[in-house]
Amino acid sequence: MTITLTPEVEARLKGAASHLGLDPAQYAGRLIERGLSESAKTNDNRATLALLDQWERRDQTSDPAEIARRNAEFEEFKAAMNRNRIESEGPNARKVYP
């Protein structure tokens, strides 16, 4: 495989590789590998965010009774989390939900 670089990019690549004591081709390979890994992570994050967005849209409601029920459920959850923290770590434990 051959990659064509502008003279400026080639000079920067050679300088960075030299600074690290690497061959420019070896350094370029590492940069490409890192870029591909980060790209895969970004795609994973997009899929996760899309799923969370789908769930949020599916569960939306404007029903006041349902909103009140959900808020009460969340308050119970917070109280249980804080109670568990205090019971397991003692009276000086930091509350999870202030």
N, CA, C and O atoms as a MOPAC input file, in Angstrom:
PM7 MOZYME 1SCF
protein

 N      0.85200 1    -1.17000 1     0.00000 1
 C      0.00000 1     0.00000 1     0.00000 1
 C      0.89800 1     1.23300 1     0.00000 1
 O      1.93400 1     1.26800 1     0.66400 1
 N      0.48600 1     2.22100 1    -0.74200 1
 C      1.23000 1     3.47300 1    -0.81500 1
 C      0.30100 1     4.60900 1    -0.40900 1
 O     -0.84300 1     4.68600 1    -0.85900 1
 N      0.80700 1     5.48200 1     0.44100 1
 C      0.03500 1     6.64200 1     0.87900 1
 C      0.78600 1     7.88300 1     0.43700 1
 O      1.97800 1     8.02300 1     0.70900 1
 N      0.09400 1     8.78000 1    -0.24100 1
 C      0.72000 1    10.00800 1    -0.71300 1
 C      0.47300 1    11.11300 1     0.31000 1
 O     -0.66700 1    11.38100 1     0.68900 1
 N      1.55600 1    11.74700 1     0.75000 1
 C      1.47200 1    12.82800 1     1.72800 1
 C      1.99800 1    14.11100 1     1.11200 1
 O      2.85300 1    14.08300 1     0.22700 1
 N      1.48300 1    15.22400 1     1.58200 1
 C      2.05500 1    16.50000 1     1.15200 1
 C      3.44200 1    16.60800 1     1.77600 1
 O      3.71100 1    15.96400 1     2.79000 1
 N      4.31600 1    17.40100 1     1.19600 1
 C      5.65500 1    17.55400 1     1.77600 1
 C      5.62000 1    18.02600 1     3.23600 1
 O      6.44700 1    17.60100 1     4.04200 1
 N      4.67500 1    18.89200 1     3.57300 1
 C      4.57100 1    19.38800 1     4.94600 1
 C      4.20200 1    18.25900 1     5.91700 1
 O      4.80000 1    18.13000 1     6.98500 1
 N      3.21700 1    17.44900 1     5.53700 1
 C      2.78700 1    16.34500 1     6.39100 1
 C      3.90200 1    15.31600 1     6.51400 1
 O      4.13700 1    14.77600 1     7.59500 1
 N      4.58600 1    15.04400 1     5.41300 1
 C      5.69000 1    14.08700 1     5.44900 1
 C      6.79600 1    14.56800 1     6.39700 1
 O      7.35300 1    13.77600 1     7.15700 1
 N      7.10600 1    15.85600 1     6.34900 1
 C      8.14000 1    16.40500 1     7.23600 1
 C      7.70600 1    16.29900 1     8.69500 1
 O      8.50700 1    15.94800 1     9.56200 1
 N      6.44600 1    16.59900 1     8.96200 1
 C      5.94500 1    16.49100 1    10.34100 1
 C      5.97100 1    15.04700 1    10.82800 1
 O      6.32600 1    14.77700 1    11.97500 1
 N      5.58900 1    14.11900 1     9.94400 1
 C      5.60600 1    12.69700 1    10.29500 1
 C      7.03600 1    12.24800 1    10.61400 1
 O      7.26900 1    11.57300 1    11.61700 1
 N      7.97600 1    12.61900 1     9.76700 1
 C      9.37200 1    12.23500 1     9.99100 1
 C      9.90600 1    12.84700 1    11.28100 1
 O     10.62100 1    12.18400 1    12.03200 1
 N      9.56500 1    14.10100 1    11.54000 1
 C     10.02000 1    14.75200 1    12.76800 1
 C      9.46100 1    14.08500 1    14.01000 1
 O     10.19500 1    13.85000 1    14.97000 1
 N      8.16200 1    13.77500 1    14.00500 1
 C      7.53800 1    13.12500 1    15.15700 1
 C      8.09600 1    11.72000 1    15.35100 1
 O      8.35200 1    11.30300 1    16.48100 1
 N      8.28400 1    10.99200 1    14.26000 1
 C      8.83600 1     9.63500 1    14.34200 1
 C     10.25700 1     9.67900 1    14.89000 1
 O     10.62300 1     8.86800 1    15.74100 1
 N     11.04700 1    10.61400 1    14.41100 1
 C     12.43100 1    10.75100 1    14.87100 1
 C     12.47400 1    11.07900 1    16.35700 1
 O     13.30500 1    10.54900 1    17.09500 1
 N     11.58200 1    11.94600 1    16.78500 1
 C     11.50200 1    12.32500 1    18.20000 1
 C     11.24100 1    11.11000 1    19.08500 1
 O     11.73600 1    11.03300 1    20.21000 1
 N     10.46400 1    10.16800 1    18.57200 1
 C     10.13100 1     8.94500 1    19.32500 1
 C     11.10900 1     7.80300 1    19.05000 1
 O     10.98800 1     6.72600 1    19.63300 1
 N     12.07600 1     8.03900 1    18.16100 1
 C     13.04100 1     6.99000 1    17.82800 1
 C     12.44600 1     5.88700 1    16.97600 1
 O     12.87100 1     4.73400 1    17.05300 1
 N     11.45700 1     6.24300 1    16.16000 1
 C     10.79000 1     5.24900 1    15.31500 1
 C     11.03700 1     5.54100 1    13.84600 1
 O     11.34200 1     6.67100 1    13.46400 1
 N     10.90200 1     4.51600 1    13.03900 1
 C     10.91500 1     4.65900 1    11.59100 1
 C      9.60500 1     5.35300 1    11.19800 1
 O      8.55800 1     5.03200 1    11.76000 1
 N      9.63800 1     6.30300 1    10.23900 1
 C      8.40800 1     6.99800 1     9.85800 1
 C      7.27400 1     6.05600 1     9.44200 1
 O      6.11800 1     6.31100 1     9.78100 1
 N      7.57300 1     4.98600 1     8.72400 1
 C      6.52400 1     4.03800 1     8.31400 1
 C      5.91800 1     3.34200 1     9.52700 1
 O      4.70700 1     3.13100 1     9.59500 1
 N      6.77400 1     2.98800 1    10.48400 1
 C      6.28900 1     2.33300 1    11.70300 1
 C      5.38700 1     3.29600 1    12.48800 1
 O      4.32700 1     2.90800 1    12.97900 1
 N      5.82300 1     4.54600 1    12.59600 1
 C      5.03400 1     5.54200 1    13.31900 1
 C      3.70700 1     5.79200 1    12.60600 1
 O      2.66600 1     5.90000 1    13.25600 1
 N      3.73500 1     5.88600 1    11.28000 1
 C      2.50200 1     6.08600 1    10.51200 1
 C      1.53100 1     4.92400 1    10.74500 1
 O      0.32600 1     5.13200 1    10.88100 1
 N      2.06200 1     3.71300 1    10.79000 1
 C      1.22000 1     2.54500 1    11.06800 1
 C      0.54500 1     2.64600 1    12.42700 1
 O     -0.63500 1     2.32900 1    12.57300 1
 N      1.31200 1     3.09400 1    13.42500 1
 C      0.73700 1     3.25600 1    14.76800 1
 C     -0.37200 1     4.31000 1    14.77200 1
 O     -1.42100 1     4.12100 1    15.38800 1
 N     -0.12300 1     5.42100 1    14.07600 1
 C     -1.13700 1     6.47800 1    14.00900 1
 C     -2.41200 1     5.97900 1    13.33700 1
 O     -3.51600 1     6.27500 1    13.79300 1
 N     -2.25800 1     5.23300 1    12.27100 1
 C     -3.42800 1     4.69500 1    11.56700 1
 C     -4.17700 1     3.71900 1    12.46300 1
 O     -5.40500 1     3.76100 1    12.54100 1
 N     -3.44200 1     2.83800 1    13.13900 1
 C     -4.07200 1     1.87200 1    14.04000 1
 C     -4.84700 1     2.58700 1    15.14000 1
 O     -5.98100 1     2.21500 1    15.44300 1
 N     -4.24400 1     3.60800 1    15.73700 1
 C     -4.91800 1     4.36100 1    16.80500 1
 C     -6.16500 1     5.04500 1    16.26900 1
 O     -7.20800 1     5.04200 1    16.92400 1
 N     -6.06300 1     5.63000 1    15.07900 1
 C     -7.21000 1     6.29200 1    14.48000 1
 C     -8.35000 1     5.33500 1    14.20100 1
 O     -9.51600 1     5.67900 1    14.39700 1
 N     -8.02500 1     4.14100 1    13.74800 1
 C     -9.06600 1     3.13700 1    13.48700 1
 C     -9.71100 1     2.67200 1    14.78100 1
 O    -10.91900 1     2.44000 1    14.81700 1
 N     -8.93200 1     2.53200 1    15.83900 1
 C     -9.48200 1     2.11900 1    17.13600 1
 C    -10.43000 1     3.17600 1    17.67500 1
 O    -11.51000 1     2.85600 1    18.17300 1
 N    -10.02100 1     4.44800 1    17.57500 1
 C    -10.86800 1     5.53800 1    18.06200 1
 C    -12.13700 1     5.64200 1    17.24300 1
 O    -13.19900 1     5.95800 1    17.77900 1
 N    -12.03900 1     5.37700 1    15.94000 1
 C    -13.21000 1     5.40700 1    15.08100 1
 C    -14.21400 1     4.33600 1    15.50200 1
 O    -15.41900 1     4.58500 1    15.51800 1
 N    -13.72200 1     3.15300 1    15.84100 1
 C    -14.61000 1     2.07100 1    16.28500 1
 C    -15.29000 1     2.45200 1    17.58800 1
 O    -16.47700 1     2.17900 1    17.77000 1
 N    -14.54800 1     3.08300 1    18.50100 1
 C    -15.14000 1     3.50900 1    19.77900 1
 C    -16.23300 1     4.53400 1    19.54100 1
 O    -17.28700 1     4.48400 1    20.17400 1
 N    -15.98200 1     5.46600 1    18.62400 1
 C    -16.97300 1     6.49500 1    18.31000 1
 C    -18.23700 1     5.85200 1    17.76300 1
 O    -19.34200 1     6.25300 1    18.12900 1
 N    -18.09000 1     4.85600 1    16.88900 1
 C    -19.25600 1     4.16600 1    16.33100 1
 C    -20.01300 1     3.43100 1    17.43000 1
 O    -21.24400 1     3.42000 1    17.42300 1
 N    -19.29900 1     2.81200 1    18.38200 1
 C    -19.95200 1     2.14000 1    19.49700 1
 C    -20.75400 1     3.14200 1    20.32000 1
 O    -21.88100 1     2.85700 1    20.72500 1
 N    -20.17100 1     4.32100 1    20.56700 1
 C    -20.87100 1     5.34500 1    21.34200 1
 C    -22.12100 1     5.81900 1    20.61200 1
 O    -23.15600 1     6.04400 1    21.24000 1
 N    -22.03700 1     5.97100 1    19.31000 1
 C    -23.21100 1     6.41900 1    18.54500 1
 C    -24.34700 1     5.40800 1    18.65500 1
 O    -25.50800 1     5.78800 1    18.81200 1
 N    -24.01900 1     4.14300 1    18.57300 1
 C    -25.05100 1     3.11000 1    18.66600 1
 C    -25.70700 1     3.13700 1    20.04700 1
 O    -26.92600 1     3.01500 1    20.16800 1
 N    -24.88900 1     3.29700 1    21.07900 1
 C    -25.42400 1     3.35300 1    22.44200 1
 C    -26.31000 1     4.57000 1    22.62000 1
 O    -27.40400 1     4.46600 1    23.17500 1
 N    -25.84800 1     5.72800 1    22.15400 1
 C    -26.64100 1     6.94300 1    22.27400 1
 C    -27.93800 1     6.84900 1    21.49100 1
 O    -28.96800 1     7.34700 1    21.94400 1
 N    -27.90600 1     6.22300 1    20.32900 1
 C    -29.12200 1     6.05200 1    19.52900 1
 C    -30.12600 1     5.16600 1    20.26200 1
 O    -31.32800 1     5.43200 1    20.23900 1
 N    -29.62800 1     4.11000 1    20.91400 1
 C    -30.51600 1     3.22400 1    21.66200 1
 C    -31.14000 1     3.96000 1    22.84700 1
 O    -32.34000 1     3.83900 1    23.09000 1
 N    -30.33200 1     4.71800 1    23.58100 1
 C    -30.86500 1     5.48500 1    24.71000 1
 C    -31.89600 1     6.50700 1    24.24500 1
 O    -32.91300 1     6.71000 1    24.90800 1
 N    -31.63800 1     7.14900 1    23.11000 1
 C    -32.58700 1     8.11300 1    22.55300 1
 C    -33.89200 1     7.42500 1    22.16200 1
 O    -34.97600 1     7.96800 1    22.37800 1
 N    -33.78400 1     6.23400 1    21.58800 1
 C    -34.97900 1     5.47000 1    21.20900 1
 C    -35.81200 1     5.14000 1    22.44600 1
 O    -37.03500 1     5.27900 1    22.42800 1
 N    -35.15200 1     4.70200 1    23.51800 1
 C    -35.87100 1     4.37700 1    24.75100 1
 C    -36.54800 1     5.62000 1    25.32600 1
 O    -37.68400 1     5.55300 1    25.79500 1
 N    -35.85200 1     6.74600 1    25.29000 1
 C    -36.42400 1     7.98200 1    25.83000 1
 C    -37.67200 1     8.37900 1    25.05200 1
 O    -38.68900 1     8.73900 1    25.64500 1
 N    -37.59400 1     8.31300 1    23.71900 1
 C    -38.76600 1     8.65600 1    22.89900 1
 C    -39.92100 1     7.69700 1    23.17000 1
 O    -41.07400 1     8.12100 1    23.24400 1
 N    -39.62000 1     6.41200 1    23.31600 1
 C    -40.65000 1     5.41100 1    23.55300 1
 C    -41.36500 1     5.63700 1    24.88300 1
 O    -42.57200 1     5.41700 1    24.99200 1
 N    -40.60500 1     6.08300 1    25.90400 1
 C    -41.16400 1     6.20700 1    27.25100 1
 C    -41.68300 1     7.60100 1    27.58400 1
 O    -42.08900 1     7.84600 1    28.72000 1
 N    -41.67800 1     8.52500 1    26.61400 1
 C    -42.16700 1     9.87100 1    26.89000 1
 C    -43.64100 1     9.84000 1    27.23800 1
 O    -44.41100 1     9.04700 1    26.69500 1
 N    -44.02400 1    10.73100 1    28.16800 1
 C    -45.42600 1    10.84600 1    28.53800 1
 C    -45.70300 1    12.26200 1    29.00100 1
 O    -44.80800 1    12.95900 1    29.48000 1
 N    -46.94200 1    12.67800 1    28.85600 1
 C    -47.37800 1    13.96600 1    29.39700 1
 C    -48.47400 1    13.75400 1    30.43700 1
 O    -49.07200 1    14.71500 1    30.92000 1
 N    -48.73500 1    12.49400 1    30.77900 1
 C    -49.75300 1    12.14800 1    31.76500 1
 C    -49.26400 1    12.53600 1    33.16100 1
 O    -48.28300 1    11.96900 1    33.64200 1
 N    -49.92600 1    13.49100 1    33.82300 1
 C    -49.47500 1    13.94500 1    35.14800 1
 C    -49.38700 1    12.82000 1    36.18100 1
 O    -48.48400 1    12.82000 1    37.01700 1
 N    -50.30100 1    11.87600 1    36.13200 1
 C    -50.27300 1    10.76700 1    37.09900 1
 C    -49.03900 1     9.88900 1    36.86700 1
 O    -48.40000 1     9.45500 1    37.82500 1
 N    -48.70600 1     9.62900 1    35.60900 1
 C    -47.54000 1     8.81200 1    35.29600 1
 C    -46.25800 1     9.54000 1    35.66800 1
 O    -45.31800 1     8.93000 1    36.17800 1
 N    -46.21900 1    10.84900 1    35.41400 1
 C    -45.05200 1    11.64100 1    35.79000 1
 C    -44.86500 1    11.62100 1    37.31000 1
 O    -43.74300 1    11.47100 1    37.79300 1
 N    -45.94200 1    11.76800 1    38.05300 1
 C    -45.86900 1    11.73400 1    39.51700 1
 C    -45.40400 1    10.35800 1    39.99600 1
 O    -44.60100 1    10.26500 1    40.92500 1
 N    -45.90100 1     9.29500 1    39.36900 1
 C    -45.48400 1     7.94500 1    39.75400 1
 C    -43.99200 1     7.75000 1    39.50900 1
 O    -43.28500 1     7.20400 1    40.35500 1
 N    -43.51800 1     8.19700 1    38.34900 1
 C    -42.09500 1     8.05800 1    38.02700 1
 C    -41.22500 1     8.86900 1    38.98400 1
 O    -40.17100 1     8.40200 1    39.41600 1
 N    -41.67100 1    10.09000 1    39.31600 1
 C    -40.90100 1    10.91000 1    40.25800 1
 C    -40.84100 1    10.25900 1    41.63300 1
 O    -39.79300 1    10.26700 1    42.27900 1
 N    -41.95800 1     9.69600 1    42.08300 1
 C    -41.97700 1     9.01600 1    43.38400 1
 C    -41.06200 1     7.79600 1    43.35900 1
 O    -40.35100 1     7.53200 1    44.32900 1
 N    -41.07800 1     7.06100 1    42.26800 1
 C    -40.20400 1     5.89300 1    42.13100 1
 C    -38.73300 1     6.31100 1    42.18100 1
 O    -37.91100 1     5.63000 1    42.79400 1
 N    -38.40800 1     7.42300 1    41.53900 1
 C    -37.03000 1     7.90500 1    41.54100 1
 C    -36.61800 1     8.35300 1    42.94500 1
 O    -35.49400 1     8.08600 1    43.36900 1
 N    -37.49900 1     9.02100 1    43.66000 1
 C    -37.18900 1     9.45200 1    45.02700 1
 C    -36.96000 1     8.23700 1    45.93200 1
 O    -36.07000 1     8.25700 1    46.78100 1
 N    -37.75900 1     7.18400 1    45.75300 1
 C    -37.55400 1     5.94800 1    46.52200 1
 C    -36.20200 1     5.32400 1    46.19400 1
 O    -35.49900 1     4.84800 1    47.08500 1
 N    -35.84700 1     5.32900 1    44.92600 1
 C    -34.56000 1     4.79100 1    44.49600 1
 C    -33.41100 1     5.55900 1    45.14200 1
 O    -32.47900 1     4.95300 1    45.67000 1
 N    -33.47300 1     6.89400 1    45.10200 1
 C    -32.41500 1     7.71800 1    45.70600 1
 C    -32.29400 1     7.43300 1    47.20000 1
 O    -31.18800 1     7.27700 1    47.71700 1
 N    -33.42400 1     7.36500 1    47.88800 1
 C    -33.39800 1     7.10600 1    49.33100 1
 C    -32.77900 1     5.74500 1    49.62300 1
 O    -31.99900 1     5.60500 1    50.56500 1
 N    -33.12300 1     4.74600 1    48.82100 1
 C    -32.57600 1     3.40100 1    49.03300 1
 C    -31.07000 1     3.38300 1    48.77300 1
 O    -30.32900 1     2.73100 1    49.50900 1
 N    -30.61400 1     4.08000 1    47.74900 1
 C    -29.17500 1     4.14200 1    47.45600 1
 C    -28.42000 1     4.81700 1    48.59400 1
 O    -27.37000 1     4.33300 1    49.01900 1
 N    -28.94800 1     5.92700 1    49.08600 1
 C    -28.29100 1     6.63000 1    50.19000 1
 C    -28.30700 1     5.79200 1    51.46800 1
 O    -27.32000 1     5.75400 1    52.20400 1
 N    -29.42500 1     5.12600 1    51.72700 1
 C    -29.53600 1     4.27800 1    52.91500 1
 C    -28.52200 1     3.13500 1    52.84400 1
 O    -27.86300 1     2.82000 1    53.83400 1
 N    -28.40400 1     2.52600 1    51.68200 1
 C    -27.44500 1     1.44000 1    51.50300 1
 C    -26.02300 1     1.92600 1    51.74300 1
 O    -25.23300 1     1.23300 1    52.38400 1
 N    -25.69000 1     3.10300 1    51.23800 1
 C    -24.34300 1     3.65400 1    51.41100 1
 C    -24.05500 1     3.88000 1    52.89600 1
 O    -22.97900 1     3.52600 1    53.37800 1
 N    -24.99900 1     4.46000 1    53.61600 1
 C    -24.79000 1     4.73400 1    55.04300 1
 C    -24.69200 1     3.43500 1    55.83100 1
 O    -23.85700 1     3.31700 1    56.72700 1
 N    -25.53900 1     2.45900 1    55.50500 1
 C    -25.49600 1     1.18100 1    56.21500 1
 C    -24.19300 1     0.43200 1    55.95400 1
 O    -23.69500 1    -0.25600 1    56.84500 1
 N    -23.63500 1     0.55000 1    54.76300 1
 C    -22.42500 1    -0.19900 1    54.45000 1
 C    -21.14600 1     0.55000 1    54.81200 1
 O    -20.12800 1    -0.08000 1    55.09800 1
 N    -21.18000 1     1.88500 1    54.80600 1
 C    -19.96100 1     2.64700 1    55.05200 1
 C    -19.97800 1     3.46400 1    56.33700 1
 O    -18.96600 1     4.06800 1    56.69500 1
 N    -21.09400 1     3.49200 1    57.02600 1
 C    -21.15100 1     4.20100 1    58.30200 1
 C    -21.73700 1     5.59000 1    58.18800 1
 O    -22.02200 1     6.06300 1    57.08800 1
 N    -21.92000 1     6.24800 1    59.32900 1
 C    -22.61400 1     7.53900 1    59.37200 1
 C    -21.88900 1     8.67800 1    58.63800 1
 O    -22.51300 1     9.68100 1    58.28800 1
 N    -20.59500 1     8.53100 1    58.40600 1
 C    -19.85500 1     9.57900 1    57.71000 1
 C    -19.76900 1     9.34100 1    56.19900 1
 O    -19.03700 1    10.04800 1    55.50700 1
 N    -20.49700 1     8.36900 1    55.68700 1
 C    -20.45500 1     8.03900 1    54.26700 1
 C    -21.03300 1     9.18000 1    53.44100 1
 O    -21.96700 1     9.86700 1    53.85300 1
 N    -20.45600 1     9.35400 1    52.28400 1
 C    -20.96100 1    10.36900 1    51.34900 1
 C    -22.23900 1     9.83900 1    50.70300 1
 O    -22.28900 1     8.69900 1    50.24300 1
 N    -23.25300 1    10.67000 1    50.67700 1
 C    -24.49100 1    10.27400 1    50.01900 1
 C    -24.29200 1    10.26300 1    48.50100 1
 O    -23.64000 1    11.14300 1    47.94000 1
 N    -24.85700 1     9.26700 1    47.86300 1
 C    -24.78300 1     9.18000 1    46.40600 1
 C    -25.62200 1    10.29100 1    45.78400 1
 O    -25.20300 1    10.93500 1    44.82300 1
 N    -26.80400 1    10.50800 1    46.34100 1
 C    -27.71800 1    11.52900 1    45.83300 1
 C    -27.96300 1    12.55000 1    46.94900 1
 O    -28.64000 1    12.25400 1    47.93300 1
 N    -27.41000 1    13.74400 1    46.78600 1
 C    -27.61200 1    14.77800 1    47.81300 1
 C    -29.04500 1    15.27000 1    47.85500 1
 O    -29.37600 1    16.13700 1    48.66300 1

